[in-house]
Amino acid sequence: MSATDAPANGHILKALAGLMLALFVSTTSSTVVTTALPQMLHALHGSQTQYTWVVTATLLTATAAIPIWGKLADLFRKQLLLQVAALVFIAGSVAAGLSQSAGELIAARALQGVGVGGLQALVQITLAAMIPPRERGRYAGYTSSATAISTIGGPLLGGFIVDTSWLGWRWCFFIGIPFAILALILVQRTVRLPLTRRGDVRIDYGGATLITGSVSVLLIWVSFVGGSFAWASWQTAAMIGATLLLAACAVRTERRAADPIVPPRIIRQRTTMLAVLGSLAAGTAMYGASVFLTQYFQISRGRTAAQAGLLTIPMMAGILVASTVAGALISRTGRLKPYLVAGTISLTAGFGGLSLINDRTPLVLIGVATVLVGVGVGMTVQNFVLVVQNSVPLSDIGASSATVSFFRSMGGTIGVAVLGAVLARQVSSGIAGGAATQAAYGTATGHIFAISAAVALVGVLAAVLLKPVTLRSSHQLADPVKMAVASDGAPQDLAAPAPGRSS
């Protein structure tokens, strides 16, 4: 079978089982801890800053790893890489479950994130190599559903685990291990793709290090400024300066790299740039909502961890229904932009509603707002990846998919860190002003969702500015005369296979 031929539908469905399980496990690992974080940090004597970093560490390393896994997918068999990523994830899960301090837990979560990044990126890349864009809309509904159930079902599962005396919070990490092993076995048995190695691929470790370094320094500054040191201080100057210097070096490195981690030729494309902006907004929504809503329900509303998980079900239902229905309609019509515009508007409206909450807001109103957020996430997260995959040839599927996933994860990482820092300061300020903890926390949560609504508006703008596209029915570009400028300035036919690839 050639690289451009889609496998039979029956084979796709068999392979889909292992891929969806891998996606489910990796996403659940990021959300299952949200309802359990208060108990984890209490048991390990952690601080509010460490609370945020238990989530941020995983997102940060996953963000850094995603483009590297994408490059590796152009060198080695995708099914083998999926298994390696699963093994890294398992090792991180074991280490997290055995942690004896908050620092050890954060380090273990960072290792786990490397595996999470691999699983999430490689599932998208593998599906893209198996299924043409037009058909991919239907299967995107499946991946969105898996993401939806794990994103919102994770807090519910975490709440059940910590509220069950004979389990305890460590099982939030142990419980995913058998499912990761099962996914590893299913991938071995069902995923069959030919090796389409590109001989010109080089892994840009320098670019990955500089990008990750600049983001890490920025997040460290956000976490500690205003608390450990003042806004106008030498520490602030040093960290902001280091962030800008590392970012400038990263841009320089990416422009000169033979095979950059974030390819400028892809980023320069209008479609990719807009999809990146939309993905940043969607990433902030997907992770920020799940992390801070469950904390709000527990601290501001006095609910148990399990009850907090149950109260997120409206958002899960919104994601599940919207992703499934939109996926089917996209495959039927081939049109993508209307669903992205509607999804980003729903996302913004949902966060606008959540920005009004306090410690006395009726739960019904919160439920309506979270449904709108869920609908927005379900219609945008996978489809921003799909719109980019549709605009590039098969030879660029790995790089383009990883690039969009990279920025979506980046949005989630920065969003959780920044919103967490704002939340901590708002709560401290409210309590210092005489407010009760529950009231201070409720008001502060409304403030951070107001910030989320502003970020979501960027997604609306990106979706509106996208050119209307019709998903193509084959892996290769429909118009073979479309040209791109190669790195040496010579014209290159995007529809042609890349050097070293089988046709």
C-alpha positions in Angstrom: 0.0 0.0 0.0 1.3 3.4 -0.9 1.7 6.3 1.6 -1.1 8.2 0.0 -3.7 5.4 0.0 -6.1 5.2 2.9 -6.5 1.8 4.5 -9.9 0.1 4.4 -12.5 1.5 6.7 -12.5 -1.7 8.8 -8.8 -1.5 9.4 -9.1 2.2 10.3 -11.8 1.4 13.0 -9.5 -1.3 14.5 -6.6 1.0 14.6 -8.8 3.8 16.0 -9.4 1.8 19.2 -5.8 1.8 20.2 -5.3 5.4 19.1 -8.3 6.7 20.9 -7.3 4.9 24.1 -3.8 6.4 23.9 -5.4 9.9 23.4 -7.8 9.3 26.3 -5.1 8.2 28.7 -2.8 11.1 27.9 -5.5 13.7 28.3 -7.0 12.2 31.4 -3.6 12.4 33.1 -3.7 16.1 32.7 -7.2 16.5 34.1 -7.6 13.7 36.7 -5.4 15.6 39.1 -7.5 18.8 39.1 -10.0 17.8 41.7 -7.4 15.9 43.7 -4.8 18.8 43.8 -6.0 20.2 47.2 -5.5 16.8 48.9 -2.2 16.2 47.1 -0.7 19.5 48.0 -2.0 19.2 51.6 -0.4 15.7 52.0 2.9 16.9 50.5 2.9 20.3 52.3 2.9 22.2 49.0 2.1 25.9 48.3 -0.4 27.6 46.1 2.4 28.2 43.6 3.2 24.5 43.5 -0.5 23.8 43.0 -0.4 25.5 39.7 3.0 24.0 38.7 1.7 20.4 39.2 -0.4 21.1 36.1 1.9 23.5 34.4 5.0 21.2 34.5 3.1 18.5 32.5 1.8 21.1 30.0 5.2 22.7 29.6 7.2 19.5 28.8 4.4 18.3 26.6 4.5 21.5 24.7 8.3 21.2 24.2 8.1 17.6 23.2 5.3 17.8 20.7 7.3 19.2 17.8 10.2 16.8 18.5 7.8 13.8 18.3 6.5 15.3 15.1 9.9 15.4 13.6 10.7 11.9 14.8 7.5 10.7 13.0 9.2 11.7 9.7 12.2 9.5 10.6 10.8 6.4 12.3 7.7 4.2 12.3 4.8 6.0 13.9 3.5 2.9 15.7 6.9 2.4 17.3 7.0 6.0 18.4 3.6 5.7 19.9 4.8 2.7 22.0 7.9 4.6 23.1 5.7 7.6 24.2 3.5 5.2 26.1 6.5 3.8 28.0 7.7 7.3 28.9 4.2 8.1 30.1 4.1 5.0 32.3 7.5 5.8 33.8 6.3 9.3 34.7 3.0 8.0 36.2 4.8 5.5 38.4 7.2 8.3 39.6 4.3 10.7 40.3 2.4 8.1 42.3 5.4 7.4 44.5 6.3 11.0 45.1 7.2 12.0 48.7 7.3 15.8 48.2 5.7 18.5 46.1 9.0 19.0 44.3 9.3 15.3 43.4 5.7 15.3 42.2 6.3 18.3 39.9 9.5 16.6 38.5 7.6 13.4 37.9 4.8 15.3 36.2 7.3 16.9 33.9 8.5 13.4 32.8 4.9 12.3 32.3 4.4 15.4 30.1 7.0 14.2 27.6 5.0 11.0 27.1 1.7 13.0 27.0 3.1 15.2 24.3 4.2 12.2 22.3 0.9 10.4 22.5 -1.2 13.5 21.7 0.9 14.5 18.7 1.4 11.1 17.3 -2.3 10.1 17.4 -3.0 13.2 15.2 -0.1 12.5 12.9 -1.0 8.8 12.5 -4.7 9.6 11.7 -3.6 12.2 9.2 -1.4 9.6 7.5 -4.3 7.1 7.3 -7.2 9.2 6.4 -7.8 11.9 3.7 -8.9 15.3 5.0 -12.5 15.1 3.8 -13.0 11.8 5.7 -11.0 13.1 8.6 -13.8 15.4 9.6 -15.9 12.4 10.7 -13.0 10.8 12.6 -12.2 14.2 14.2 -15.5 13.8 15.9 -14.2 10.6 17.5 -11.0 12.2 18.7 -12.9 15.2 20.0 -15.2 12.9 21.9 -12.3 11.0 23.4 -10.7 14.4 24.4 -14.0 15.6 25.7 -14.7 12.6 27.9 -11.1 12.6 29.3 -10.9 16.3 29.7 -14.1 16.6 31.8 -14.4 13.0 32.9 -10.9 13.3 34.4 -11.9 15.6 37.3 -14.9 13.3 38.0 -12.7 10.3 38.2 -10.1 12.2 40.3 -12.9 13.2 42.7 -14.1 9.7 43.1 -10.5 8.4 43.8 -9.7 11.0 46.5 -13.1 10.6 48.1 -12.6 6.8 48.3 -10.7 6.1 51.5 -9.0 2.8 50.4 -7.7 4.5 47.2 -6.2 7.9 47.9 -4.7 10.6 45.6 -1.8 8.4 44.4 -4.2 6.3 42.4 -4.8 9.3 40.2 -1.5 8.4 38.6 -1.5 4.6 39.0 -5.0 4.1 37.4 -3.9 5.1 34.0 -1.0 2.6 33.8 -3.0 -0.5 32.7 -4.8 1.5 30.1 -1.6 2.8 28.7 -0.2 -0.7 28.5 -3.4 -1.8 26.7 -3.1 1.1 24.2 0.5 0.0 23.6 -0.6 -3.5 22.8 -3.5 -2.4 20.5 -1.2 0.0 18.6 1.3 -2.9 18.0 -1.5 -5.1 16.6 -3.6 -2.7 14.6 -1.6 0.3 13.3 0.0 -0.7 10.0 1.7 2.2 8.1 4.6 2.0 5.7 7.8 3.8 6.7 7.9 7.0 4.7 11.2 8.3 6.0 12.4 11.7 4.8 16.1 11.7 4.3 16.4 15.4 4.9 14.9 15.5 8.4 17.1 16.8 11.3 15.8 17.3 14.8 16.2 20.9 16.0 17.1 20.4 19.6 18.6 23.9 19.9 15.3 25.5 18.8 13.3 23.3 21.1 15.5 24.2 24.1 15.5 27.9 23.4 11.7 28.0 23.0 11.1 26.0 26.1 13.6 28.1 28.0 12.0 31.4 27.1 8.5 30.1 28.1 9.8 28.6 31.3 11.5 31.8 32.5 8.3 33.7 31.7 6.1 31.4 33.6 8.5 31.4 36.6 8.3 35.2 36.6 4.5 35.1 36.4 4.3 32.7 39.3 6.5 34.7 41.7 6.2 38.4 40.8 4.2 40.4 43.3 4.7 37.7 46.0 8.4 36.7 46.3 9.6 40.0 44.7 8.1 43.3 43.5 7.0 44.1 39.9 9.6 46.8 39.7 12.7 44.9 40.9 16.0 43.5 39.6 14.5 40.0 39.6 11.7 41.2 37.2 14.2 42.9 35.0 16.5 39.9 34.9 13.7 37.4 34.1 12.0 39.6 31.4 15.4 40.3 29.9 16.2 36.6 29.8 12.8 35.8 28.3 13.3 38.3 25.5 16.9 37.2 24.9 16.0 33.5 24.7 13.0 34.3 22.4 15.2 36.3 20.1 17.8 33.5 20.0 15.0 31.0 19.2 13.8 33.1 16.3 17.3 33.4 14.9 17.9 29.6 15.3 14.6 28.7 13.7 15.4 30.9 10.7 18.8 29.2 10.2 18.0 25.6 11.1 18.0 23.1 8.3 14.8 21.6 9.7 13.4 23.9 12.4 11.2 22.8 15.2 8.6 25.4 14.2 9.0 25.7 10.4 8.8 29.4 9.3 7.6 28.4 5.9 4.5 26.8 7.5 4.0 29.6 10.1 4.1 32.2 7.4 1.1 30.7 5.7 -2.1 32.7 6.5 -4.1 29.6 7.3 -1.5 28.3 9.7 -1.0 31.6 11.4 -4.8 32.0 12.1 -5.1 28.4 13.2 -2.3 29.0 15.7 -4.1 32.0 17.1 -7.3 30.1 17.4 -5.5 27.1 19.0 -3.9 29.3 21.6 -7.4 30.5 22.6 -8.8 27.0 22.6 -5.9 25.6 24.6 -6.4 28.3 27.3 -10.1 27.4 27.4 -9.7 23.6 27.5 -7.2 23.5 30.4 -8.1 26.6 32.3 -11.8 25.7 32.6 -11.1 22.2 33.9 -8.4 23.3 36.4 -10.1 26.3 37.9 -13.8 25.3 37.8 -13.2 22.2 39.9 -11.2 24.2 42.4 -14.0 26.8 42.5 -16.6 24.2 43.3 -14.6 22.8 46.1 -13.2 25.9 47.8 -15.9 28.6 47.0 -19.0 26.3 47.1 -17.9 23.8 49.6 -18.4 20.7 47.4 -16.5 17.5 47.7 -14.0 16.4 45.0 -16.5 14.0 43.6 -19.3 16.5 43.5 -17.0 19.1 41.9 -16.4 16.5 39.1 -20.1 15.9 38.7 -20.7 19.6 38.3 -18.5 19.7 35.2 -20.7 17.2 33.4 -22.6 20.0 31.5 -19.3 21.0 29.9 -18.4 17.4 29.0 -21.9 17.0 27.4 -21.3 20.2 25.4 -18.0 19.0 24.1 -19.2 15.5 23.3 -22.3 16.5 21.4 -20.7 19.4 19.6 -17.7 17.5 18.5 -19.7 14.5 17.2 -22.3 16.6 15.4 -19.8 19.0 13.9 -17.5 16.2 12.8 -20.3 14.5 10.9 -21.5 17.7 9.2 -17.9 18.6 8.2 -17.4 15.3 6.6 -20.8 15.6 4.8 -20.3 19.1 3.5 -16.5 19.5 3.4 -17.0 23.0 4.9 -15.0 23.9 8.0 -15.1 27.7 8.6 -18.7 28.0 9.8 -18.2 25.6 12.6 -15.0 27.3 13.7 -16.7 30.7 13.8 -19.7 29.3 15.7 -17.4 27.4 18.1 -15.2 30.4 19.0 -18.3 32.6 19.5 -19.8 30.0 21.8 -16.5 29.8 23.7 -16.4 33.5 24.2 -20.0 33.7 25.3 -19.5 30.8 27.8 -16.5 32.5 29.4 -18.4 35.8 29.4 -21.1 34.1 31.5 -18.5 32.5 33.8 -16.9 35.9 34.4 -20.0 36.9 36.3 -19.8 34.2 38.9 -19.2 34.5 42.7 -19.7 32.3 45.7 -23.5 32.6 45.4 -24.1 32.3 41.7 -26.9 29.7 41.0 -25.5 26.5 39.7 -28.0 26.4 36.8 -26.5 29.6 35.4 -23.0 28.2 35.8 -24.2 25.0 34.0 -25.5 27.0 31.0 -22.2 28.9 30.7 -20.1 25.7 30.9 -22.3 24.1 28.2 -21.4 27.0 25.9 -17.7 26.6 26.8 -18.0 22.9 26.0 -19.6 23.5 22.7 -16.9 25.9 21.8 -14.1 23.5 22.7 -15.8 20.6 20.9 -16.1 22.6 17.6 -12.6 24.2 17.6 -9.9 22.1 19.2 -9.5 19.4 16.6 -10.8 21.4 13.7 -8.1 24.1 13.9 -5.6 21.2 13.4 -7.7 19.8 10.5 -7.8 23.1 8.7 -4.0 23.2 8.6 -3.7 19.6 7.6 -6.0 20.3 4.7 -3.7 23.1 3.4 -0.4 21.1 3.3 0.8 18.0 1.4 1.3 14.7 3.0 5.0 15.4 3.4 4.2 18.3 5.8 1.5 16.6 7.8 3.8 15.8 10.8 5.3 19.2 11.0 2.1 21.1 10.5 0.1 19.0 12.9 2.8 19.2 15.6 3.1 23.0 15.1 -0.6 23.7 15.7 -0.7 21.2 18.6 2.5 22.9 20.0 0.8 26.3 20.2 -2.4 24.9 21.6 -0.5 23.3 24.4 1.5 26.5 24.7 -1.7 28.4 25.2 -2.8 25.9 27.9 0.5 26.1 29.6 0.7 29.9 29.7 -3.0 30.2 30.4 -3.0 27.9 33.5 0.2 29.6 34.9 -1.0 33.2 34.3 -4.6 32.6 35.4 -3.3 30.7 38.5 -1.0 33.5 39.4 -3.8 36.1 39.0 -6.2 33.9 41.0 -3.7 33.5 43.9 -3.2 37.3 44.1 -6.9 38.1 43.9 -7.7 35.7 46.6 -4.9 37.0 48.9 -6.1 40.6 48.2 -9.7 39.8 49.0 -8.9 38.0 52.2 -6.6 40.9 53.3 -9.5 43.2 52.6 -11.7 41.3 55.1 -13.6 39.0 52.7 -14.2 35.4 53.7 -12.2 32.7 51.8 -15.2 31.4 49.9 -16.3 34.9 48.8 -12.8 36.0 47.9 -12.2 32.8 45.9 -15.6 33.1 44.1 -15.0 36.7 43.0 -11.4 35.9 41.9 -12.6 33.0 39.8 -15.0 35.4 38.0 -12.0 37.7 37.3 -9.9 35.0 35.7 -12.7 33.9 33.5 -13.2 37.5 32.3 -9.5 37.3 31.1 -10.3 33.9 29.4 -13.3 35.6 27.6 -10.9 38.3 26.3 -8.5 35.6 25.0 -11.4 33.7 23.4 -12.2 36.8 21.4 -8.8 36.3 19.6 -10.1 33.0 18.5 -13.2 34.5 17.1 -11.1 37.0 15.1 -8.9 34.2 13.8 -11.9 32.1 12.7 -13.6 35.0 10.9 -10.4 35.9 9.0 -9.9 32.3 7.8 -10.6 31.9 4.1 -13.5 29.5 3.3 -12.0 26.1 2.5 -13.5 22.8 1.2 -11.8 19.7 2.6 -10.1 17.7 -0.1 -10.8 14.1 -0.6 -7.2 12.8 -1.0 -4.0 13.2 1.0 -2.4 15.4 -1.6 -3.3 19.0 -2.5 -6.1 19.2 -5.0 -4.4 21.9 -7.0 -1.0 20.6 -8.1 0.1 24.0 -9.5 0.2 25.6 -6.0 3.7 26.5 -5.3 5.7 27.3 -2.2 9.1 28.8 -1.9 11.7 26.3 -0.8 14.4 27.2 1.7 16.8 27.9 -1.2 14.4 30.2 -2.9 13.5 27.8 -5.7 9.8 27.1 -6.4 8.5 23.7 -5.0 5.4 21.9 -6.0 3.5 21.3 -2.7 1.6 18.3 -4.2 4.7 16.4 -5.0 6.1 14.0 -2.4 9.0 15.2 -0.4 12.5 13.8 -1.1 12.9 10.4 0.4 9.1 9.7 0.6 7.3 6.9 -1.2 4.5 8.1 -3.4 
